[in-house]
Amino acid sequence: MSDAVVLMAYGSPERLADVPAYYADIRGGRPIRPELLDDLVERYRRLGIEDGSPLNAITEETRAALQAKLGLPVFTGMKHWTPRIADAAEAALAAGARTVAGLVLAPHYSALSIKGYRDQLERALAGRAELRFVESWHDEPGFVEVLAGRIRGTQAHVVFTAHSLPARILAAGDPYKDQLLETSRLVADAADVTDWSFSFQSESPTGEPWLAPDILDHLEALHRDGVERVLVCPVGFVSDHLEIRWDLDVEAREKAAELGLQLERIEMPNDDPAFVRALAGIVHRALAVPSRA
Ligand code: FEC
């Protein structure tokens, strides 16, 4: 066996007692205000993680489906929780991999997100296998079609969303925002939807400006413009997790209700077979063609 896949995701705590260590990992050693930790524990409690973390469970379903589709071993590596990306790399090497395709379950490149996954995987492999890392797949036709199928025919105003990041990435020439707008345009065009806009979500209170508009402000602006129905299509995420089930399903819905707006969101791709086929195509191409990076 010479090829294997390391499939990477953000990671999520399994128990409330894990949340402090998980948050510390996300912060990379920078201090955490106690009230922010309390707030995060409460969000995870209301998400019900003691009964099962949606992100970890869905990632495993996606991994198993991708492995079956590819006929290659696929190992899960989490950026901020276990199994770690380094564990996945060791498992791939132990299985005899000489070439490792690295695929992140996040379609858009940013130095503040995907690069961190790549750094962890490169460090772990330490040259013991050739790495074919997929930097971004925001314009993958199969992925675009999965999302287009979920908004096609809607009468609502479509709001595409993605995780915000500190606004300083723009000055650094980061492609994140451009790739997000490109995905949104491709999905809207494929679905023949012309009534759409884009906003960010899930900003963290880190004390610096983040990319805007945030969805909560954006809903207010749409309401002022006379929009009555909104369909949220999160292009920057592919599965159900805290940022979907809390930031959209609770916070954005509450804001919409306050405004008298009707708000729905699409079903996430999760382990939809069409989505898994798209992922398999991306891996096939990565393994066939050495990456230039
Ligand atoms: O369900 C779950 O348990 C995990 C949900 C989750 C996903 C996710 C995806 C992304 N994040 C990105 C960037 C940042 C930056 C910071 C940051 C902070 C958090 C915190 C939690 C969290 N993120 Fe996350 N993110 C998820 C969860 N994220 C929890 C910490 C508390 C909070 O802010 O609510 C700020 C770090 C700092 O403080 O310095 C930046 C990006 C993505 C999408 C790409 C990807 O999935 O990797 C970008 C899912």
Boltz pocket constraint, residues with backbone or C-beta under 6 A from the ligand:
constraints:
  - pocket:
      binder: B
      contacts: [[A, 9], [A, 10], [A, 11], [A, 12], [A, 13], [A, 23], [A, 26], [A, 27], [A, 40], [A, 55], [A, 105], [A, 106], [A, 112], [A, 113], [A, 163], [A, 164], [A, 165], [A, 166], [A, 202], [A, 203], [A, 204], [A, 205], [A, 206], [A, 236], [A, 237], [A, 240], [A, 241], [A, 242], [A, 243]]
      max_distance: 6.0
